[in-house]
């Protein structure tokens, strides 16, 4: 398959995977997030999705370090003002739209990309990220503090441009103080200034067959649609609160987010998805389903001030992406509301 940075050419991708109406109705009838998760796990044991096949990468777990850094448990959060800030930061992290409503323009929370409340190794944990800042980021060409980095997450992953305030929290806002208090707590006793085992998402080399959203549609139907919906719009509980995040469309991350790069999404998916089934997907399947997910339209890149083509040249040349390419007869990148 051609490199996505080449001249755009038209690709045809299936509009949606097969319907699973019964599963959808059962999930939407669940009263809360835990019930939905339990149903998802039951789906494997009952055969709604195939959880019995042999893992495609049997050495994936064995190749990991024996032990990762262990952040302190929630019970270690102290009393007093420090503990209050940590708890507010944890609440922001776990349910960002509810606790930072003025600055979020979609349904995503920090925990959707940084699993287990930012604790899980190989899911870009906060205990690893905390000690690396300040650091230079090529994305904006300058030294970033942790506050700058969080501001970028609001801008791109939470699509703050569509929020009621029209942007991320202003510099110095309490949202940043509380989130940093929580991250600092998770990194208690962690080394500073070094890349720790389990930090970030483990890179997955592009397979010899490249990546194909048509193949990815089949992977999505078999492994992802149960939780994220046949239409990729996620699942909510009976109270309308997000349980599983939308993967494209107006309530998902925008074109400027790192997860919109196929290589980044493939790395996250390979190590962490399907939820609770690490190693289920092969490298090829992870790349293909990442291509399928990121072949759909999503909110506009906030850095785009002119044409999609101009922004593609300025900001989308460093990774594998469909931004600025034609898929199903449509130039991707114009955004969706």
HELIX and SHEET records of a PDB file:
HELIX    1   1 UNK A   21  UNK A   28  1                                   8    
HELIX    2   2 UNK A   33  UNK A   45  1                                  13    
HELIX    3   3 UNK A   74  UNK A   76  5                                   3    
HELIX    4   4 UNK A   80  UNK A   94  1                                  15    
HELIX    5   5 UNK A   96  UNK A   99  1                                   4    
HELIX    6   6 UNK A  101  UNK A  103  5                                   3    
HELIX    7   7 UNK A  110  UNK A  112  5                                   3    
HELIX    8   8 UNK A  115  UNK A  118  1                                   4    
HELIX    9   9 UNK A  126  UNK A  129  1                                   4    
HELIX   10  10 UNK A  130  UNK A  132  5                                   3    
HELIX   11  11 UNK A  146  UNK A  152  1                                   7    
HELIX   12  12 UNK A  153  UNK A  157  3                                   5    
HELIX   13  13 UNK A  160  UNK A  162  5                                   3    
HELIX   14  14 UNK A  174  UNK A  186  1                                  13    
HELIX   15  15 UNK A  213  UNK A  223  1                                  11    
HELIX   16  16 UNK A  225  UNK A  228  1                                   4    
HELIX   17  17 UNK A  258  UNK A  260  5                                   3    
HELIX   18  18 UNK A  262  UNK A  272  1                                  11    
HELIX   19  19 UNK A  283  UNK A  293  1                                  11    
HELIX   20  20 UNK A  308  UNK A  315  1                                   8    
SHEET    1   A 2 UNK A 135  UNK A 137  0                                        
SHEET    2   A 2 UNK A 142  UNK A 144 -1                                        
SHEET    1   B 2 UNK A 235  UNK A 236  0                                        
SHEET    2   B 2 UNK A 242  UNK A 244 -1                                        
SHEET    1   C 2 UNK A 326  UNK A 327  0                                        
SHEET    2   C 2 UNK A 330  UNK A 331 -1                                        
END                                                                             
